[in-house]
Amino acid sequence: MPARQERRMCPRHQNPRDARSGHDGRCHGRPEPRQLLGALPAPTPSRNVNLPQPRPRSTRLALGWSAALLAGVIQLGASWNARAAEGLALVIVYDTSGSMREMVTTATGKKSPKYIIGNRALEQIIARIDHYATNSPVVRTVHAGLCIFDGREPRAAVPFGPFQSARMLDWIKNYPGPNSGTPLGSAIQAASRPLLASKLSQKHILVITDGQNTIGPDPIAIVPNVQKSAEKGGTPIYVHFVAFDIDAKVFSPLKKLGVTVVGAADETQLNQQLEFILEEKILLEKETPNKP
C-alpha cells in the first residue's frame, strides 16, 4: 500500500473544534508573518570591520612555513653568490722601461737583453695560470690583465677580464721592445682599479721591474691607499715585487707594508722567484693579510 501522506496542520487550525466546524486542518490561505520570520536564520552578531581580527591557527601555521621557506631561499642565494665570487683576479705589471734592454745572464750562461728574458718568464707565468685554470676537477674562475709602461704613463697592454692566454701571448709575440720611463707607482695604481671593482675573492698585483720609480708618485705612497681601499671593499689586494737585476733592498719600505719583495740577478733566479710567488702566494693562497 502506498504510504499515507501526513497532513500538515496549520497552527491556526489545530483546535479540535475546527473538525466539527468542517475545516480540514490544512491552511489554504496566506501564512502569517510569524511563520516567515520563524524560517529565517538567526541574526549574526555585528562585527566591527575596523578592528583586526585574529587569524585562524591554520593561517598562522601557513605564514610561518612561508617565512621559513623565504629565509631558506635567501640564505641559499647568499651562499650561491659567495661561491660564484670565488676566483683569482691578477694584474701583472711588466717593466717596459729603456733599462730592460741591458744585458744579463741567461739560464744557459749566455748574455741576453733583460726584456727577452722577461718575455720568456711571462710566457711561463701564462702557461702556469692556464694550467691552473683549466686542469682542475672544479671550475676555476680566473681574471687577469697585463699593465706596461708607455712613455710617462701606464697602459693596459691586455685589459683586465676573463683570462685568455692567447691574448697575452700575442702581445709578447708583437712586443717591439722597451722604450719608456718607469711610472711604477702610477702603474700599481692603475692595476688596482679593476681589482677593486672585481667581485672575485683573491686579488693580486705581480710587479716585475728592474728599476726604481722615475715618473709620477712613488709606490710607497700608492700601496697604502690601495690597501685601505681594498680593506673597505672587504677583500685584500696582495702586492708582489720581483726586483730583476736590482738590489731588492731598494724596495724595503714596501716590505714593511706587507708587500712581497724578492730579488733576481739572472734568468735562473727570475724563474725561481716567480715560481715561488705563483705557487706559494698567488695560486695556493697561503698568505694571510698583512696590515701596515
Order of alpha helices (4+ residues) and beta strands (2+ residues): alpha-alpha-alpha-beta-beta-beta-alpha-beta-beta-alpha-alpha-beta-alpha-beta-alpha-beta-alpha
